[in-house]
Every structure is written in structure tokens, then in C-alpha cells.
Amino acid sequence: MANPISATQRPIDGVFAGGPRRWLRRFDRALILLVECLVALLLAGEVLVLLAGVFCRYVLQSPIVWSDEFAATLFLWLSMLGAVLALRRGEHMRMTALVSRLSPTARAFVDALALTLSVTVLILVLLPASDYAIGELPILSPALQISDGWRAAALPVGTALMLVVGLVRLFEFCRPRDILLALGVCGVAALGVWLVAPALLELGKINLIIFFVGVVAVGIFSGLPICFAFALATFGYLGLTTQTPLEVIVGRMDEGMSHMVLLAVPLFVFLGLMIEMAGLARAMIQFLASLVGHVHGGLSYVLIGTMYLVSGISGSKVADMAAIAPILFPEMKKRGANEGDLVALLSTAGAQTETVPPSIVLITVGSVTGLSISALFTAGMLPALVLAIFLCFVVWRRYRNDDLTKVQRFSRREIGKMFVVALPALALPFVIRAAVVEGIATATEVSTIGIAYSIVIGLFVYRQFQWSKVPRMLVDAATLSGAIIFIIGFATAMAWALTQSGFSQDLADLMTHLPGGAYAFMALSIVIFIALGSVLEGIPAIVLFAPLFFPIARMAGINEIHYAIVAILSMGVGLFSPPFGVGYYSACAISKVNPDAGMRPIIGYMSALIAGLVLIAAVPWLSTGFL
């Protein structure tokens, strides 16, 4: 998954050359360095403010009344500036399955077109965002008593910075002829839309298909980042077929990006990077390897188990895979494991652990639907364990005849020593969960406890903690989070437009009259969410469709917590399924394995996941039994 232009790509014969290019690159570096410093300070500030809030409330019994309000202000700035870095680095979510198959010349044009469309969207957002921020100036925050314009200003400032970065990328990396051709295509398309605009007003709800299916699909499959595809469709629909002020889109973006529960996203991503650097992930893996590494398929079981444990800490699948693959894969290859099978197992283990708390998708579901985050965390653990058992069965079938004569077998004494070493790392998921259950911290705040715990353990137990790496980790966490939260913002606006159009009521009427009742609705939901997960990924899909599907599930008599778990696991299956699932290609990139190598081996693992998913859907107790 990448943006049109990678941040590491070398400039080609762009618009500027010689001296102008050097000045452009210097300006680019200075701007990005400034933004990186700001996001590092903002994320560090979030950690300190929330941790101080927990300490004062729980230990001193004197809560800081303004901590959440201040954190919310910092969060919107962090999200927008993180989105700027994501655009610069090429980390906005984008489907490249089709674009990557084009010839170099055709891909260069498509990349230029994607950047041009991205810049167009940012231009459309800039003025409404400025008007929205100005409108927020008279509003005073309850605790701090400062103008809400300070918070809302993040939207136009972040948009303007993204616009500058997009233009720099366009002129530095794209050939003049590609830029001109992309501008020509956009101009012709805009002229055509303007000419047919009067006719669109008479089409009614057919416009929903034109914009929210046609425009979104064309944008995504042509390599336009998902967030900009959503934005383009929403602006087109509201601007051409309704009288709705475009400022409303920015207001819905603000609403979607300002849920305090989403602050857990950058904090848990940072925690995931922290446990890898501090040595906690390695300690877990070494202990599990000593325990079962000598049995048939032992290291594959270790991979599945470690993904389960690490997912319970980091909340980020990319962080999980990056922490595990470099440690386990070399030894697994020495034992004769096929690299295609390894990347297939890594991908399906990523799908299996989508509901292990503190899953970012679980947090997103809670913020969108209003379901209890604590209940979702409790409900997600057993279904993930069920899928792990199904994967382990496939591992046993594939590796039951392996030659283990040269594999080291550890004594009980050695295993005991490794357990003692790994105990502080193994305790972290339980520390996080206990802090939430006991009311010490909220689902948002608890990550700061994990961060403080990891620093202490990394400094004084494993002694691998390196302060010099913290600034870069802060920037990386903010960048990934910015890409995620920016999608949520535009997906929220798009979901609002769908709701206002009456689509949600039509969908509800259709789904509630399906033959087969709740069972048919659940089966259809699984198919839909697998498809959505492969194209849109879990977070944008859940933000877009949860407000539509969850009320229908409630009317059908399906427990919403159970439905949430099934929906998330279904999207996980789609996310990590080739040929469209971008999670699969992320696993390949981390493992440095050609995607073609895993296509055949992944069939067995995916079949196991789907069988386990059907069982979870059919037995609600697996999701709700411990609530």
C-alpha cells in the first residue's frame, strides 16, 4: 500500500531542474522537518497529559478537569499533521493491485493523475475548512475557556500543508507531459460533470450509485488514496445533486476525527513500536520458541501465539508483523519452511487477531456505534483464540512429517529461565486489561500506562531501551495514525451523506425483508464485509457501513457485540486475502517475500479462517459468553 509517489523515490525529469529543483527540495526538507518536530512534541504531550490525568485521578484523588479537553485539541492537530507526513511518505492507504501491473510509462501517468486528484480534493476542502474554523472562534471550551477556533484551525492548516506537499511531490517527481495529461483528463472530466449537472438533479437516488459506487470504485482501483476517493465522491454528490453547504463536509470530518476514543490509535501504535525496541517482543518469542519450538510445526505455533500476545499490546497489525517476522523467519527457513507458506501464515495470523484487544478496529467500532469498548475487548479474545486453533490444525497437517532430528530441545530448567526472563513482557497484556477493568484508566488512557511500563522494563530489566530512537518512533506513530484518522474523517462525511440521502432506510427495508431472517442477514453481512475488507480495509469500511448495518442487526435480534466481532473478523479475512487484500501485501513487504509465493499456500489457511468464522457467527456465546 503506497501513495502515488514514494518519499524515497528519486526525482525524475520533473517540471523543475537544476537550481529550482534544489531549492524545491530544500524547502520540502525544511517543511517536513518542522512538521516532524511538531508531531513528535504533540504525541509526547498527549502521553504526558493523559498519564498525568490517570495519576492525579487514581493516585492523588484530584482529577485534572481540563486534561481530556486539552488532549482533544492536541489530537486534532496531531491527526492533521500526521496526515501531512503520510502524504509526504506515501503512507495514505491505497490499493495498488491493478496499478502495479501497468507498464512503467502508464504507471507514471496514473501516479501523476492520482496526485493531481489528491491536490484537487485538498483545494476543495481548504476554503470550507477555513470558514468552519472561523465559525468556531466564538465558541469557548468548557474547562479551558479558550476559543474552539484554536482546535478547529488544525483543519485548514493541515489541509494547506498537505496541499503544499502534494504540489511539491507533483512537480518534483512527475514528468511535465504526465502532469499536463493528468490536468487535461481532470479538466475534461470536470467539464463533462458540469454539462450533465442539470440532468443529475433529476436522477434521484441513482446518483448514489454514480458517486458512491462509480466514483469511489474508479478512484480506488486507479490508485487514488482511499481517503481522497471518499472525499471526491462526497463533494461531487453534495455539490452537484443537493443544496447542502460544503462546509458541512468539514463539520462531519471534525466530528469523525474528534472522538476521544480514537486517541488510542496513535498511543497504541507508539506502544507497539515501544515494545519492539525495548525488547519485550523478543523475550516473548524466545520463551514460546523454547516451549514448543521442538515439536512438528513448533515455530509456526509460536508465530500464531506471538501474534495473539503482541496484538494484545500494540493494536497495530503492521507493528505486530514487523516485530515478529524478522525474529522468527530466519530460523523457520533454516528448518526448511517454504517462504510462501510463512508469509501466508503471517497474513492469516494477522486476520485471526483482528479482535484481540486493544484492536484499533475494535476501538473504531466503539466510537462509531457507541458500543462499550470494554465489552468489545472482552468479546474479542475467545473468537480470536478459536481462529488460532483452526490455523494450528492446518499447521499440524502441513508439518506433521517434518524432520526434527537437528532441532534443539530445551530442558525444563532452560524453559523456566526463559519464562522468568519473559515474565515482565508476558505480564503487559494483563496489566493493560486490568487497568481498564479496575477503572484505573479508560481505553484511551490505558495505553499510556503500557508506554510507561515498557519504558521501565526496557530500561531496568531488558536494558535495550534507546532514547535516541524515541523521536523517530513518535513521528512514525503519528504518521500512521494520521493516515488512519484522515480516512475516518472523510468516511464519516460520506456516511453522513448516505444517511441524509435516505439510503440507510432503504437498506434497512431491504435487509429486514430477506428470506431467512437473522441467519440470512448474518451470512450476507459476512460476504459483504469480506468484500469491503479487501477493497476498503477495516477502518474505513466500518466507519462507512457500521451506522447502516448495526441498527439492522439490532432489529433482526442479533446481539450487537456479537455482530461487531463477526463483522471485524470478516473484514480481517478480506484485508489479508489476495489478490486485493492490502494486508497480504504488507505482510509480503515486511517478510521480503514475493507475493506470488504465498498465493497457493494461503488457500488452506484462509479456508480454516472462514470455517472458524462460520462457527463464531453460528454460536453467539463465543463472543458474548464472558460479558
C-alpha positions in Angstrom: 0.0 0.0 0.0 1.5 3.3 -1.0 0.7 6.8 -2.2 1.3 7.8 -5.8 4.9 8.8 -5.1 7.1 7.2 -2.5 9.0 9.6 -0.3 12.2 7.7 -1.1 11.8 7.8 -4.9 14.4 9.8 -6.7 13.3 12.8 -8.7 13.0 12.2 -12.4 12.7 14.7 -15.3 10.2 16.8 -13.4 9.0 20.3 -14.0 11.9 21.9 -12.2 15.5 21.2 -12.9 18.9 22.4 -11.7 18.8 25.3 -9.2 15.0 25.4 -8.9 14.9 21.7 -8.1 17.5 22.1 -5.4 15.5 25.0 -3.8 12.3 23.0 -4.0 14.0 20.0 -2.3 15.4 22.2 0.4 12.0 23.8 1.0 10.5 20.3 1.2 13.0 19.0 3.7 12.7 22.1 5.9 8.9 21.9 5.9 8.8 18.2 6.7 11.4 18.6 9.4 9.3 21.2 11.0 6.1 19.1 10.8 8.0 16.0 12.2 9.2 18.1 15.2 5.7 19.3 15.8 4.0 15.8 15.7 6.7 14.3 17.9 6.1 17.1 20.5 2.3 16.7 20.2 2.3 12.9 20.6 4.7 13.2 23.6 2.5 15.8 25.0 -0.6 13.6 24.7 1.2 10.8 26.5 2.3 13.1 29.4 -1.1 14.8 29.7 -3.1 11.6 29.8 -0.7 9.8 32.1 -0.7 12.8 34.4 -4.5 12.7 34.3 -4.6 9.0 35.3 -2.1 9.6 38.2 -3.9 12.6 39.6 -7.3 10.9 39.4 -6.4 7.5 40.7 -3.5 8.1 43.0 -4.0 11.7 44.2 -7.8 11.5 44.0 -7.7 15.0 42.4 -8.6 14.8 38.7 -7.4 17.3 36.2 -10.6 18.6 34.8 -9.1 20.1 31.6 -6.9 17.1 30.6 -9.4 15.5 28.2 -10.3 18.8 26.6 -6.6 19.7 26.1 -5.8 16.2 24.8 -8.7 16.5 22.2 -7.3 19.8 20.9 -3.8 18.3 20.6 -5.3 15.2 18.9 -6.9 17.0 16.0 -3.6 18.8 15.3 -1.7 15.5 15.6 -4.1 13.8 13.2 -3.9 16.6 10.5 -0.1 17.0 10.7 0.3 13.2 10.7 -1.8 13.1 7.5 0.7 15.7 6.0 3.6 13.3 6.8 1.6 10.3 5.5 1.2 12.2 2.1 4.9 13.1 2.0 5.9 9.5 2.8 3.4 7.7 0.6 1.6 6.1 3.5 -2.0 7.0 2.8 -4.0 3.8 2.3 -4.2 3.0 -1.4 -5.0 -0.1 -3.4 -2.2 -0.8 -5.9 -3.1 -4.4 -7.0 -4.1 -3.1 -10.5 -1.8 -0.1 -10.8 1.3 -2.2 -10.1 0.6 -4.3 -13.2 0.8 -1.4 -15.5 3.8 -0.6 -17.7 6.3 2.0 -16.2 5.0 4.6 -18.6 1.3 4.0 -17.9 2.0 3.9 -14.1 3.9 7.2 -14.2 0.8 8.8 -15.8 -1.6 7.1 -13.3 0.6 8.3 -10.4 0.5 11.8 -11.7 -3.3 11.6 -12.1 -3.7 10.3 -8.6 -1.6 13.2 -7.2 -3.5 15.7 -9.3 -6.8 14.4 -8.0 -5.5 14.5 -4.4 -4.5 18.1 -4.9 -7.9 18.9 -6.3 -9.6 17.4 -3.3 -7.4 19.4 -0.9 -8.3 22.6 -2.8 -12.0 21.8 -2.4 -11.5 21.2 1.3 -9.4 24.3 2.0 -12.0 27.1 1.8 -14.8 25.2 3.7 -12.3 24.2 6.3 -11.2 27.9 6.8 -14.9 29.0 7.0 -15.6 26.2 9.5 -12.6 27.2 11.7 -13.7 30.9 11.7 -17.2 29.8 12.7 -15.8 28.0 15.7 -14.0 31.1 17.0 -16.8 32.4 19.2 -17.3 29.1 20.9 -15.5 28.7 24.2 -14.3 25.3 25.6 -16.0 24.4 28.9 -12.9 23.8 31.0 -10.1 25.8 29.5 -12.4 28.7 28.4 -10.4 29.2 25.2 -11.8 29.6 21.7 -12.6 26.4 19.9 -11.1 28.0 16.9 -7.7 27.0 18.2 -8.6 23.4 17.8 -10.6 23.8 14.6 -7.7 25.7 13.0 -6.0 22.3 12.6 -8.3 21.5 9.7 -7.4 24.4 7.3 -3.7 24.5 8.4 -3.3 20.8 7.9 -5.1 20.9 4.6 -2.9 23.8 3.4 0.2 21.9 4.4 -1.0 18.8 2.6 -1.7 20.9 -0.5 1.8 22.3 -0.5 3.3 18.8 0.0 1.1 17.4 -2.8 2.2 20.2 -5.2 5.9 19.7 -4.3 5.5 15.9 -4.9 3.8 16.6 -8.2 6.3 19.0 -9.6 9.4 17.2 -8.2 8.6 13.6 -9.2 6.2 13.8 -12.3 7.2 14.5 -15.9 5.7 17.6 -17.4 3.8 15.6 -20.0 2.2 13.4 -17.4 1.2 16.4 -15.4 -0.3 18.1 -18.4 -2.1 14.9 -19.5 -3.5 14.5 -15.9 -4.7 18.1 -15.9 -6.3 17.5 -19.2 -8.1 14.4 -18.0 -9.3 16.2 -14.9 -10.4 19.2 -17.0 -12.4 17.1 -19.4 -14.0 15.2 -16.5 -14.9 18.5 -14.8 -16.4 19.9 -18.0 -18.4 16.8 -18.5 -19.7 16.8 -15.0 -20.7 20.5 -15.3 -22.6 19.8 -18.6 -24.5 16.9 -17.1 -25.1 18.6 -13.7 -28.7 19.7 -14.5 -29.6 16.1 -15.6 -28.1 14.7 -12.3 -30.8 16.6 -10.3 -33.5 14.5 -12.0 -31.9 11.1 -11.3 -32.7 11.0 -7.6 -31.1 8.1 -5.8 -29.4 6.8 -8.9 -26.8 9.5 -8.0 -25.9 7.3 -5.0 -24.7 4.6 -7.4 -23.0 7.1 -9.7 -21.0 8.8 -6.9 -20.7 6.3 -4.0 -20.2 3.3 -6.2 -18.9 4.5 -9.5 -16.7 7.4 -8.5 -15.3 5.6 -5.4 -14.6 2.4 -7.3 -12.9 4.2 -10.2 -10.8 6.2 -7.7 -9.8 3.3 -5.6 -9.0 0.9 -8.5 -7.0 3.6 -10.3 -4.7 4.0 -7.3 -6.2 7.2 -5.7 -5.7 7.0 -1.9 -8.9 5.8 -0.3 -9.5 9.0 1.8 -9.4 11.2 -1.4 -11.7 8.8 -3.2 -14.3 9.1 -0.4 -13.9 12.9 -0.4 -14.2 13.2 -4.2 -17.4 11.2 -4.2 -18.9 13.1 -1.2 -18.0 16.6 -2.7 -19.4 15.5 -6.0 -22.7 14.2 -4.6 -23.4 17.0 -2.2 -22.2 19.8 -4.6 -23.9 18.6 -7.7 -27.1 17.0 -6.5 -28.1 18.8 -3.3 -28.2 22.3 -1.9 -26.0 21.3 1.2 -23.2 23.8 2.0 -19.8 22.1 1.5 -18.8 23.4 5.0 -21.0 20.6 6.3 -18.5 18.1 5.0 -15.7 19.7 7.1 -18.0 19.6 10.1 -18.6 15.9 9.7 -14.9 15.4 9.2 -14.3 17.2 12.5 -16.9 15.1 14.2 -15.4 11.8 12.9 -11.8 12.8 13.8 -12.5 14.2 17.2 -13.8 11.1 19.1 -11.6 10.9 22.1 -11.6 7.1 21.9 -9.7 7.4 18.6 -6.8 9.0 20.5 -6.0 5.4 21.5 -4.8 4.8 17.8 -1.6 6.8 17.9 -0.9 5.8 21.5 -1.2 2.1 20.9 0.8 2.3 17.6 3.5 4.1 19.6 3.3 1.4 22.3 3.7 -1.3 19.6 6.9 0.3 18.4 8.0 0.7 22.0 7.7 -3.0 22.9 9.7 -4.0 19.9 12.5 -1.5 20.6 12.6 -2.2 24.4 13.0 -6.0 23.9 9.6 -7.2 25.2 8.5 -8.8 21.9 11.8 -10.7 21.5 11.5 -12.0 25.1 8.0 -13.3 24.4 9.1 -15.1 21.2 12.1 -16.7 22.7 10.1 -18.1 25.6 7.4 -19.5 23.3 10.0 -21.0 21.0 11.7 -22.8 23.9 8.3 -24.2 24.9 7.0 -25.6 21.6 9.8 -25.0 19.1 10.9 -28.6 19.1 7.5 -30.1 18.0 6.3 -30.5 14.5 5.5 -27.0 13.2 6.6 -25.6 16.5 7.7 -22.2 15.3 4.5 -21.8 13.3 2.6 -22.3 16.6 5.0 -19.7 18.1 4.1 -17.3 15.3 0.4 -17.7 15.9 0.7 -17.4 19.6 3.0 -14.4 19.5 0.7 -12.6 17.1 -2.1 -13.2 19.6 0.0 -11.8 22.5 1.6 -8.9 20.7 -1.8 -7.9 19.2 -3.0 -7.6 22.7 -0.4 -4.9 23.3 0.2 -2.9 20.1 -3.2 -2.7 18.4 -1.5 -2.4 15.0 -1.2 -5.3 12.6 1.8 -3.7 10.8 3.6 -3.3 14.1 2.8 -6.9 15.1 4.1 -8.4 11.9 7.2 -6.2 11.9 8.0 -7.2 15.4 7.7 -11.0 14.8 8.8 -11.8 11.2 12.4 -10.7 11.5 12.9 -12.7 14.6 11.2 -16.0 13.6 11.5 -16.3 9.9 15.3 -16.9 9.6 15.1 -19.9 12.0 12.0 -21.2 10.3 13.7 -21.1 6.9 16.7 -22.9 8.4 14.3 -25.7 9.3 13.1 -25.9 5.7 9.9 -23.9 5.8 8.8 -22.5 2.5 8.8 -18.7 2.4 5.4 -18.7 0.7 3.9 -20.7 3.5 5.5 -18.4 6.0 4.0 -15.2 4.6 0.7 -17.0 4.1 0.6 -17.9 7.8 1.8 -14.4 8.9 -1.1 -12.9 6.9 -3.8 -15.2 8.2 -2.5 -14.8 11.8 -2.9 -11.1 11.2 -6.5 -11.6 10.2 -7.1 -14.0 13.1 -6.0 -11.4 15.7 -8.2 -8.5 14.5 -10.4 -8.8 17.6 -7.6 -9.2 20.2 -7.7 -6.0 22.4 -6.7 -3.3 22.0 -7.5 -3.7 18.4 -7.7 -0.3 16.6 -10.7 -1.6 14.7 -12.5 -2.5 17.9 -11.8 1.0 19.2 -13.2 2.4 15.9 -16.3 0.3 16.1 -16.9 1.6 19.6 -16.5 5.2 18.6 -18.9 4.8 15.6 -21.6 2.7 17.1 -21.5 3.7 20.8 -20.9 0.1 21.9 -18.9 -0.4 25.1 -15.1 -0.6 24.4 -14.7 -2.8 27.5 -17.4 -5.2 26.3 -15.8 -5.3 22.8 -12.4 -6.0 24.4 -13.8 -8.9 26.4 -15.8 -10.3 23.5 -12.9 -10.3 21.1 -10.5 -12.6 22.9 -12.2 -16.0 22.6 -13.2 -15.7 18.9 -9.5 -14.9 18.0 -8.5 -18.0 20.1 -11.0 -20.2 18.1 -9.5 -19.0 14.8 -6.0 -19.7 16.2 -7.0 -23.3 16.9 -8.2 -23.7 13.3 -4.9 -22.3 12.0 -3.0 -24.6 14.3 -4.9 -27.5 12.8 -3.7 -26.6 9.3 -0.1 -26.2 10.6 -0.3 -29.7 12.2 -1.5 -31.1 8.9 1.3 -29.5 6.9 4.2 -30.0 9.2 3.4 -33.4 10.8 6.1 -35.2 8.8 9.0 -32.7 9.4 12.5 -34.0 10.3 13.3 -32.6 13.7 16.4 -34.5 14.5 18.6 -31.4 14.4 16.2 -29.1 16.3 17.4 -28.1 19.7 15.2 -29.2 22.6 15.4 -27.1 25.7 15.4 -28.6 29.2 12.8 -27.7 31.7 15.4 -25.7 33.6 16.2 -23.6 30.5 12.5 -23.1 29.7 12.0 -22.0 33.3 14.8 -19.4 33.0 13.3 -18.1 29.7 9.9 -17.9 31.3 11.3 -15.8 34.2 13.0 -13.5 31.6 9.8 -13.2 29.5 7.5 -12.7 32.5 7.6 -8.9 32.5 6.8 -8.9 28.8 4.0 -11.5 29.2 2.5 -9.5 32.0 1.9 -6.4 29.9 -1.3 -7.5 28.2 -2.7 -8.4 31.7 -1.6 -5.0 33.1 -3.4 -3.2 30.3 -6.6 -5.2 30.7 -6.6 -5.0 34.5 -6.2 -1.2 34.3 -9.4 -0.9 32.2 -11.4 -3.5 34.2 -10.5 -2.0 37.5 -11.3 1.5 36.4 -7.8 2.8 36.7 -7.8 4.2 33.2 -10.1 4.4 30.2 -9.5 2.5 27.0 -7.8 5.7 25.7 -5.7 6.3 28.7 -4.6 2.7 29.3 -2.0 2.8 26.5 0.0 5.5 28.4 0.3 3.0 31.3 1.6 0.5 28.9 4.1 3.0 27.5 5.3 3.9 31.0 5.6 0.2 31.8 7.5 -0.6 28.7 10.0 2.3 29.4 10.6 1.0 32.9 11.0 -2.7 31.8 13.2 -1.7 28.8 15.5 0.5 30.9 15.9 -1.7 34.0 15.0 -5.3 33.1 16.0 -5.9 29.4 18.3 -2.9 29.2 17.6 -2.4 25.5 15.8 0.9 25.6 17.4 3.6 23.4 16.2 7.2 24.0 17.8 8.2 20.7 15.1 6.1 18.8 12.1 7.6 20.6 11.7 10.8 18.4 11.6 8.7 15.2 9.1 6.3 16.8 6.9 9.3 17.8 7.0 10.5 14.2 6.3 7.0 12.7 3.3 6.5 15.1 1.9 10.0 14.3 2.3 9.4 10.5 0.5 6.0 10.5 -2.2 7.4 12.8 -2.7 10.5 10.6 -3.4 8.3 7.6 -5.9 6.3 9.6 -7.7 9.2 11.3 -7.9 11.2 8.0 -9.7 8.3 6.4 -12.1 8.2 9.3 -12.8 11.9 8.8 -13.8 11.6 5.2 -15.6 8.2 5.7 -17.7 9.9 8.4 -18.7 12.7 6.0 -19.5 10.1 3.3 -21.6 8.0 5.8 -23.5 11.2 6.8 -24.2 11.9 3.1 -25.5 8.4 2.6 -27.7 8.7 5.7 -29.2 12.0 4.6 -30.0 10.6 1.2 -32.3 8.1 2.7 -30.1 5.2 1.6 -29.9 3.8 5.2 -33.6 3.5 5.4 -33.8 1.8 2.0 -31.1 -0.6 3.0 -32.8 -1.3 6.3 -36.0 -2.1 4.5 -34.2 -4.4 2.0 -32.2 -6.3 4.6 -35.0 -6.8 7.1 -37.2 -8.4 4.4 -34.5 -11.0 3.4 -35.8 -14.6 3.4 -34.2 -16.5 6.3 -34.3 -13.7 8.8 -31.3 -13.2 11.1 -29.3 -16.1 9.7 -29.6 -14.8 6.1 -28.7 -11.3 7.3 -25.6 -12.6 9.1 -24.5 -14.7 6.2 -24.9 -11.8 3.8 -23.1 -9.5 6.2 -20.1 -11.8 6.2 -19.9 -11.8 2.4 -20.3 -8.0 2.3 -17.7 -7.3 5.0 -15.1 -9.7 3.4 -15.5 -7.8 0.1 -15.3 -4.4 1.8 -12.3 -5.5 3.8 -10.4 -6.5 0.7 -11.1 -3.1 -1.0 -11.5 -0.5 1.7 -9.7 -2.1 4.7 -11.3 -2.5 8.1 -11.3 1.1 9.4 -12.9 3.0 6.5 -15.3 0.1 5.9 -16.5 0.0 9.5 -16.8 3.8 9.7 -18.8 3.9 6.5 -21.1 0.9 7.0 -21.4 0.4 10.7 -24.0 3.2 11.1 -26.1 1.5 8.4 -25.7 -2.2 9.3 -25.7 -2.2 13.1 -29.2 -0.8 13.5 -30.5 -3.5 11.1 -28.7 -6.2 13.2 -30.4 -4.9 16.3 -33.8 -5.1 14.6 -33.1 -8.6 13.4 -32.5 -9.6 17.0 -28.7 -10.1 16.7 -26.6 -9.1 19.7 -24.6 -6.0 18.5 -21.4 -7.1 20.3 -21.6 -10.5 18.6 -22.3 -8.8 15.2 -19.4 -6.4 15.7 -17.0 -9.4 16.3 -18.2 -11.2 13.2 -18.0 -8.1 11.1 -14.5 -7.3 12.2 -13.2 -10.8 11.6 -14.9 -10.9 8.2 -13.1 -7.7 7.2 -9.9 -9.1 8.5 -10.3 -12.1 6.2 -10.8 -9.7 3.3 -8.0 -7.5 4.3 -5.4 -10.3 4.3 -6.8 -12.2 1.2 -5.0 -11.8 -2.1 -5.3 -10.6 -4.8 -6.9 -7.4 -3.4 -6.3 -7.6 0.3 -3.6 -5.0 1.0 -2.8 -6.6 4.4 -1.4 -9.5 2.5 1.0 -7.3 0.5 2.0 -5.6 3.8 3.0 -9.0 5.2 4.9 -9.7 2.0 6.8 -6.4 2.2 7.7 -7.0 5.9 8.8 -10.5 5.1 10.6 -9.6 1.9 8.8 -12.3 0.1 7.4 -12.1 -3.5 3.5 -12.0 -3.2 3.2 -14.8 -5.8 4.9 -17.2 -3.5 2.1 -17.2 -0.9 -0.9 -17.4 -3.3 -1.2 -21.2 -3.2 -0.2 -21.8 0.5 -2.7 -19.2 1.8 -5.7 -21.1 0.4 -5.6 -23.7 3.2 -5.1 -21.1 5.9 -7.9 -18.9 4.6 -10.2 -21.9 4.4 -9.5 -22.6 8.1 -10.3 -18.9 8.9 -13.6 -19.0 7.0 -14.6 -22.2 8.7 -13.8 -20.7 12.1 -15.7 -17.5 11.2 -18.8 -19.5 10.3 -18.6 -21.3 13.7 -18.3 -18.0 15.5 -21.2 -16.5 13.6 -23.4 -19.6 14.4 -22.5 -19.7 18.1 -23.0 -16.2 19.6 -21.8 -17.5 23.0 -18.2 -17.5 21.7 -18.5 -13.7 21.5 -20.9 -12.9 24.4 -20.3 -15.7 26.9 -18.0 -13.7 29.1 -19.8 -10.4 29.0 
